[in-house]
Amino acid sequence: MTYQDFIVRDPKICGGQPVLRGTRVTLRTILASLAAGDTVEAIMKAFPTLTREHLNEVVAFAAAAALHADSQPRDTDTL
């Protein structure tokens, strides 16, 4: 399975923000928790419907998004 199998966007769920399939847990919530230093175990405890595989796929999605963003042209004058 890939992150596309785990992540959905539906305008009827959380205003169309990407969420983990079958939940109302947004990717933003998971990524913010990881950025704050929360462990995978702590996140899974806070959101018992999530599995380690869910969290791995969130990271895979973020990595793919970052790679895509890096390949886009940028205006270097604004840096």
C-alpha positions as CSV (number, residue, x, y, z in Angstrom):
1,M,0.0,0.0,0.0
2,T,1.1,3.6,-0.6
3,Y,0.2,6.8,1.1
4,Q,-2.5,7.4,-1.6
5,D,-4.3,4.4,-0.1
6,F,-4.3,6.0,3.4
7,I,-5.0,9.6,2.7
8,V,-8.2,11.1,1.4
9,R,-9.6,14.6,0.8
10,D,-13.3,15.0,1.0
11,P,-15.0,18.4,1.3
12,K,-17.5,16.9,3.7
13,I,-14.7,15.8,6.1
14,C,-12.6,18.4,8.0
15,G,-13.3,21.0,5.3
16,G,-11.5,19.0,2.7
17,Q,-8.2,18.9,4.5
18,P,-6.2,15.7,3.9
19,V,-7.2,13.1,6.6
20,L,-6.3,9.5,7.2
21,R,-8.9,7.3,5.6
22,G,-11.7,6.2,7.9
23,T,-10.8,8.9,10.5
24,R,-11.1,12.6,11.0
25,V,-7.4,12.9,11.9
26,T,-5.8,15.4,9.7
27,L,-2.3,15.1,8.3
28,R,-1.6,18.5,9.7
29,T,-2.3,17.2,13.2
30,I,0.0,14.3,12.8
31,L,2.8,16.3,11.3
32,A,2.5,19.0,14.0
33,S,2.7,16.3,16.6
34,L,5.8,14.8,15.1
35,A,7.4,18.3,14.7
36,A,6.7,19.0,18.4
37,G,8.7,15.9,19.3
38,D,5.8,13.5,20.0
39,T,6.8,9.8,19.6
40,V,4.9,7.5,17.3
41,E,3.8,5.6,20.4
42,A,2.4,8.8,21.9
43,I,0.5,9.7,18.7
44,M,-0.9,6.2,18.5
45,K,-2.1,6.4,22.1
46,A,-3.7,9.8,21.5
47,F,-5.4,8.5,18.3
48,P,-6.1,4.8,18.9
49,T,-7.6,4.3,15.5
50,L,-4.2,5.0,13.9
51,T,-1.6,2.3,13.2
52,R,2.2,2.6,12.8
53,E,1.5,2.1,9.0
54,H,-0.8,5.2,9.0
55,L,2.0,7.3,10.5
56,N,4.6,5.9,8.1
57,E,2.4,6.9,5.2
58,V,1.9,10.4,6.6
59,V,5.7,10.8,6.6
60,A,5.9,9.3,3.1
61,F,3.3,11.8,1.9
62,A,5.2,14.7,3.5
63,A,8.4,13.6,1.9
64,A,6.8,13.4,-1.5
65,A,5.2,16.8,-1.1
66,A,8.6,18.3,-0.1
67,L,10.2,16.7,-3.1
68,H,7.6,18.1,-5.4
69,A,7.9,21.5,-3.8
70,D,11.7,21.4,-4.3
71,S,11.2,20.7,-8.0
72,Q,9.1,23.8,-8.5
73,P,10.7,27.0,-9.9
74,R,11.2,29.7,-7.2
75,D,11.9,33.4,-7.3
76,T,15.2,33.6,-5.6
77,D,14.9,37.3,-5.1
78,T,12.3,36.7,-2.3
79,L,14.6,34.4,-0.2
